[in-house]
Amino acid sequence: MTTDLTVGLPRKTLWRFLLPMLVSVMFQQFYNIADSMIAGRFAGEDALAAVGASYPITVIFMAFATGSNLGASVVVSRLFGARDFRRMKTAIHTAFISCVALSLFLTAYGIIFCAPMMRWIKTPDNVFSDGALYLRIYTFGLLFLILYNVSTGIFTAFGDSKTPLWFLIGSSLGNIVLDIWFVAGFHMGVAGVAWATFLAQGVSCILAVVTLGSRLKNMAGTEKAAMFDWGLFKQIAAIAVPSIMQQSVLSVGNLFVQVIVNHYGSAVIAGYSAAIKLNTFAITSFMSLGSCLSGFTAQNLGAGKGGRIRSGFREGVRLSLIASVPFVALYFLFSRQIMGLFLDSGSQEAINAGVMFLKIVSPLYFMISIKLMTDGILRGSGAMLYFVIATIPDLILRILFACLLTPHFGSTGIWMAWPFGWTAATALTMIFYRKILPPPQKESIAGMD
């Protein structure tokens, strides 16, 4: 089912488009959290630390997947909004061919350099072997990861946020069952967590690609679409590459943070691992709202209805603030109980580290969610330079203040650095958003289309 985001009141259109996407993202993050819960509960604190130590590296690989998703979705959204179905199909073919090549390169790189990367971030010896093993298995599934993300991005470009939801529900439930089976049943430890994720991603990817192919066959247009087009490749890359750079810059910043965390031993690593997964759950949920705004913006620009962007942004901010409330309430008020889901009572140092992280960072969700809505508008309008530049203060300030504060506050000083980076990045994106806004007088007319 496709949805035309260029007609109707933005409030109703975005709500109808958003809710399935938000639920699907929550399911995706839920099974990521379940990995850590099962590892910590059934394989122990060191297993949780091993998964956590490799996490900043896996996030770099994920940056390529989400960047490819954004590049394909924005270009396809514009062509879909303009009703140019032949070139739209060519853009989809081009995106898939490019991403297969990218996936194979990243897989080879990851297999060869997973151990050196773990050494570079100074992973403690007691969790190094398991962390490197988890990372190596993870890289085997990069083809599935990237192609699945591109497929969901294309469904989003069509205004269809329901189809990916069904894939993710099945994948999430399957991943949790496999986690329990491999880790608790077969006692495979960290390897069991990694293979469960690999299999779940593989099934989701195959179903998504097959369903997308069937959808394209039934779409309007009888003229045969070309399999590859360099002009469309450049348009996709113009969105994807800056997106990958932006997320990679943040991921490199997280690597530096991980180096600082690793100095405090496996207990703090385990606590940080659980807390950062919970934080990622919240942030990714907000990012899904931003992705909705990217598709909304791109479709309306393609249809010549840029005046609707202001209304879309206001509604996106309203939705993001509503979505922030449960995360702030749960993480701030019940952080100790939530950390207890990952670790038993004998891991108090790890639990305390995670609790402190959540209490410091979670109140900022009201602010960072607005920043992520602004990012969605910038991406959808193609203002990728602004989008990338807004990331730099977050990276620099988070590392700088982590280094300055840890001598005085220990590991808590690392978490205290987050507000400085997020505040600067939010202020900068708001400035850039105002620069790219279309004239306000058009909104009252276009907003009612």
Helices and strands as residue ranges (DSSP letters): H 10-38, I 39-43, H 45-81, H 85-120, H 125-140, H 142-157, H 163-179, I 180-185, H 190-217, H 230-262, H 266-302, G 306-308, H 309-333, H 335-339, H 348-361, G 362-364, H 365-380, H 384-389, H 392-409, H 412-415, H 418-436, G 440-442, H 443-446
